[in-house]
Amino acid sequence: MEVSAPLIKNILLLDSEGKRVAVKYFSDDWPNLASKLAFEKSVFTKTQRISARAEAEIGMFDGYVVVYKFISDLHFYVTGGDDENELILATVLQGFFDAVAILLRSNVEKKTVLENLDLVLLCLDEIVDGGIILECDANVIAARVAMRGAEADVPLSEQTISQALATAKEHLARNWAL
């Protein structure tokens, strides 16, 4: 009996028209951009009429298990092989979904995601590496992405734009309070 860790094939974040917002592939199952785009279009076309807003839905598409959930004008997908456990894939999806919501302060829509694309891509990197699941807890993922717990006074030159803006807002708020 062969035992292996669950592997994620890809994580997709598409807009309401099926266009890429943030995607990450961890498998050579789609060797070129054309095959990746064709897979994304196929999955989007098959799921766009399904209401997956409250809870994640599970489906088999092109020989892969796909778990998906929608919010506002965004479609979140996690893909695994046909032998992967759907509950594990759903946990990865929920972790990604919740981490993005935490980082964007529950303002999860295409415009906000694009403005904070660096944070969303860092979320993907914190969740899965090379197809292996690293973390599923949204609070841990968000904390790592936001670098909370790291040194509090990171020099301005080493902060991301969104972190620098947040720091500036905090300083302004403190100065106004005085």
N, C-alpha and C positions, 0 to 999 in steps of 0.2 A: 504494500500500500504506500503510495507516494503522497507525502504531505508537503505542502508549500504554503508560503504566505500569500494572502490575497493580493492580486495585482490590478492596478487601475490602468486602463488602456488610454483614456483621455478624460479631461474635464473641459467642458464647453460652457461658455457664457455667450448666448446669442441675443440679439435684439428681437423686437416683435416682427421684424421682416425676415428673420433667419440669418442676418448678417453677423459676422464676428464682432464681439466686443473684447473678449479675452478667452483664449484657448490655449491648452497645453496638452501635447501628445506625449505619451510615455512608451509607445510601442511602434514597431516598424510595420504594423499591419496596414498602414496607409503610407506608402513609400514616397509619395510626392504631394505637392500642394493640391493638384487637381483631384486626387483621390480623397484627400482630407476634406476639401470643399464639397465634393459629391456626397460624402458621408454626412457632413453637417446639414446639407440641404435635405437629404433623405430623412434624417432623424427629425428635423424641424417640420418638414411637410407632414410626416406621420403623426406628430404630436400637437401641432398648432391648434387643432379644434378640441383638444381634450382640456378639461378644466382641472389643472393640477396646482391650484393656488393654496388650498388648505393643507394638504398633505402630499408627500412625494408619491409619484406614480411609477410603476415598473413596467417595462415592456421589452420584448425581444425584437431587435431590428438588425437585419443583415447578419445574423449569427452572433450578435452581442447582446448582453444584458445592459439595458440603459435605464437609469433611474433619473427622474427629472421632476422639476418643480418650477413654477412660474411666480413672479411677483412683478406688479406694475408692467413695464414694457420689456422685462428681461426674462430669459429662459435659461435655467441652470440645468446642466446635464452631467452625469458621471457615467462612464462606460466601463464595463468589465467584460471578460471572456464569458462564453456561454455556460461555463461551469463555476462561475463566481457566486458567492453568497449575496443575495439581494439585500439582506439586512446590513451587511458591511458596506456595500455601495451606498445604501440609503444614509448610513451614518456619516460617511465621507461627504455626501451631498449636503446633509443638514449642517455639518461642521463648517463647510465652505459658505453656505447660505447665511448662517448665523454670524460668522466672523465678518462677512462683508456688511451685514446689517449693523453690527457693533461699531465697526470702523467708520461707517458712513452715517452713524447716529440715526439709524432706521429710515434714512432717506435713500432707499434703494431704488433708483431709477437710472435709465441709460445716461442721462446728462451728468448726474453725480458720479456714476461709476467712471465715465470717461475723464472727468475732472480729477479723479483720484485713482487713475488706472495703475499707478505705481503701487498703491496699497493692495489692490485686487491681485495684481501679479505676484506680489510678495506673499499673499495668502496662499496662492496656488503652490508656491515654492515651499511654504511651511507645512502644507498638508501632505503632499506627495513628492517623492524624489525618485526618479527613475521607475515609476510605477509602484513603488513600495510606500505604503501608508505610514506616515510619520506621526501625525497628530489628527485627532478628530474633535477635540474639545475647542469650541469656538472662542471661549475666553482666553485660553492659552494661545491660540493662533493669533487672535487680535492683539494680545499683549506682546507677543514676539514681533509682530509686524510694526506695532507702534513703539517698539523698543522700550516698553515700560519695564522697570526693574533694572534696566541698564542705568548708567550714570545719568542722573537727572539733568544736569547742566551740560548737554552736548553742545559743543561749539556750533555757532550758527552756520559756519562753512560746511559742517558735516551733516546738517539736517536736510531732509527732503523739503520740497517747497511747501507741502501741506503741513509738515511739522513746524516749519519756520513761521507760517501764517498762524498756526495755533499758538505758538509761543508769543508772537506779537499781540494776538488778541488777549492772551492772559495778562501780559504786561499792561496793555491799555486798560483792561478791566480793573486791575489793581490800582493804577494811577487815578482812575476816575473815582474809585472808592475812597481814596484819600482826600 
